[in-house]
Amino acid sequence: MKKVALFVFNGDPMCFIHVLLNAIDMADKGYDVKTVIEGSATKLLPELAKEGNPLHALWEKAKEKKLIQGVCKACANKMGTLASATEQGLSLLGDMSGHPAISGFRDEGWEIITF
């Protein structure tokens, strides 16, 4: 099975929608997919949880399919969204000075795609 880790740093919703669409598409096609939310993308967390947000349904679908590996602990803290990540039950990742290490994914054979 092909293993793909999507690291999303960009906090632009127009970029983030493509991450969600691709994660769901790949999972539906049999890929093992993990999404890691990093950098300014962590600022989107409270908005994604709101039912009126245009990305909410995709976000919920990605979470239901267990495609969200987690959120950068340091970045969510910096962006003031740590509480939202926790409230949504998202894992906080921080094995590299508070940030998720891409090397760990590479060591496990994951292809890395960044957004």
C-alpha positions as CSV (number, residue, x, y, z in Angstrom):
1,M,0.0,0.0,0.0
2,K,1.3,3.5,-0.9
3,K,1.9,5.6,2.2
4,V,1.5,9.4,1.8
5,A,1.9,12.1,4.5
6,L,0.4,15.5,3.6
7,F,2.0,18.3,5.6
8,V,0.0,21.5,5.3
9,F,1.7,24.7,6.4
10,N,-0.3,27.2,4.3
11,G,-3.2,28.8,6.2
12,D,-5.1,29.8,3.1
13,P,-8.4,28.0,3.0
14,M,-8.1,27.7,-0.8
15,C,-5.0,25.7,-0.3
16,F,-6.4,23.7,2.7
17,I,-9.4,22.5,0.7
18,H,-7.0,20.8,-1.8
19,V,-5.3,19.0,1.1
20,L,-8.6,17.7,2.3
21,L,-9.8,16.7,-1.1
22,N,-6.6,14.9,-2.0
23,A,-6.5,13.1,1.4
24,I,-10.0,11.8,1.0
25,D,-9.4,10.9,-2.7
26,M,-6.3,9.0,-2.0
27,A,-7.8,7.2,1.0
28,D,-10.8,6.2,-1.2
29,K,-8.3,4.8,-3.7
30,G,-6.6,2.6,-1.1
31,Y,-3.7,4.8,-0.1
32,D,-2.6,5.0,3.5
33,V,-2.9,8.8,4.2
34,K,-1.9,10.9,7.1
35,T,-2.4,14.7,7.3
36,V,-0.2,16.9,9.5
37,I,-1.4,20.4,10.2
38,E,1.6,22.8,10.6
39,G,2.5,26.5,10.6
40,S,-0.2,29.0,9.7
41,A,-2.6,26.3,8.8
42,T,-3.1,25.7,12.5
43,K,-5.0,29.0,12.7
44,L,-7.8,27.4,10.7
45,L,-8.7,24.9,13.4
46,P,-11.5,26.9,15.1
47,E,-13.1,27.9,11.8
48,L,-13.1,24.3,10.5
49,A,-15.1,23.2,13.5
50,K,-17.9,25.7,12.7
51,E,-20.8,24.1,10.9
52,G,-21.3,27.2,8.8
53,N,-17.7,27.1,7.4
54,P,-17.5,26.0,3.7
55,L,-14.8,23.5,4.6
56,H,-16.6,22.0,7.7
57,A,-18.1,19.0,5.9
58,L,-14.8,18.0,4.2
59,W,-13.0,18.5,7.5
60,E,-15.4,16.3,9.4
61,K,-15.2,13.7,6.6
62,A,-11.4,13.7,6.8
63,K,-11.6,13.3,10.6
64,E,-14.1,10.5,10.4
65,K,-11.9,8.6,8.0
66,K,-9.0,9.1,10.5
67,L,-6.9,11.0,7.9
68,I,-5.7,13.7,10.4
69,Q,-2.5,12.5,12.0
70,G,-2.3,15.5,14.2
71,V,-1.4,19.2,14.7
72,C,1.9,20.8,15.4
73,K,1.9,21.6,19.1
74,A,4.3,24.6,18.8
75,C,2.5,26.2,15.9
76,A,-1.0,25.7,17.4
77,N,0.3,27.3,20.6
78,K,1.8,30.2,18.7
79,M,-1.4,30.7,16.7
80,G,-3.6,30.5,19.8
81,T,-5.5,27.4,18.6
82,L,-4.1,24.7,21.0
83,A,-7.4,24.6,22.8
84,S,-9.4,24.1,19.6
85,A,-7.1,21.2,18.6
86,T,-7.6,19.6,22.0
87,E,-11.4,20.2,22.0
88,Q,-11.6,18.5,18.6
89,G,-9.7,15.5,19.9
90,L,-6.7,16.0,17.6
91,S,-3.3,14.7,18.5
92,L,-0.7,17.2,19.3
93,L,2.6,16.4,17.5
94,G,5.9,17.8,18.8
95,D,8.8,15.3,18.7
96,M,11.2,17.8,17.2
97,S,11.4,20.8,19.6
98,G,7.6,21.1,19.7
99,H,7.1,20.4,16.0
100,P,6.5,17.2,14.1
101,A,9.6,15.7,12.5
102,I,9.3,14.8,8.9
103,S,12.3,12.5,9.3
104,G,10.2,10.1,11.4
105,F,7.7,9.7,8.6
106,R,10.5,9.2,6.0
107,D,12.1,6.6,8.3
108,E,8.8,4.7,8.2
109,G,8.6,4.9,4.3
110,W,6.1,7.7,4.0
111,E,6.1,9.8,0.8
112,I,6.0,13.5,2.0
113,I,3.9,16.1,0.1
114,T,3.9,19.7,1.5
115,F,1.3,22.3,0.9
